[in-house]
Amino acid sequence: MLTVEVKRHGRGEEYFTPWIEEHDGGCTYHVHCDDVSDEGAQYLSDLITQQVRQRWRPRPPGAPAGRRIPVVWHRCPLLEDREVVSVLDRPGFLVYSVRADLITERGAAGIARAQERLTARWVRLSPRRRPQTV
């Protein structure tokens, strides 16, 4: 079963930009501890795992890369209905909304860039448009 983990690194170490490691069981998002809180890492892992299980799969070996899909992360002081994170997964773009205290602007931008690179190597499963939240 596909799983996404957000792993925090770097306490006391030099800053690095977020990157995504793909493996047979899914992906691991590597982020600097200054960019994502402990609480944020868990919420993001849960939301992105749900999204991937419902909507995405890695392209088969040898399949050509697809097009990159724009990814945007919005940091919001408060979200509706006491949500913490949500994603709007549309055919032409992905928009994540995250409670601002869980992720820095730098972390949000870095994860968005890493995800955009990843979208070319994954394929969408269905056209459902219902936002997912945690």
PyMOL commands that set and color helices and strands:
alter all, ss='L'
color gray80, all
select helices_A, chain A and resi 38-55+80-82+100-102+105-119
alter helices_A, ss='H'
color red, helices_A
select strands_A, chain A and resi 3-9+19-23+26-32+56-58+71-76+85-90+93-99+122-124+132-133
alter strands_A, ss='S'
color yellow, strands_A
deselect
rebuild
show_as cartoon
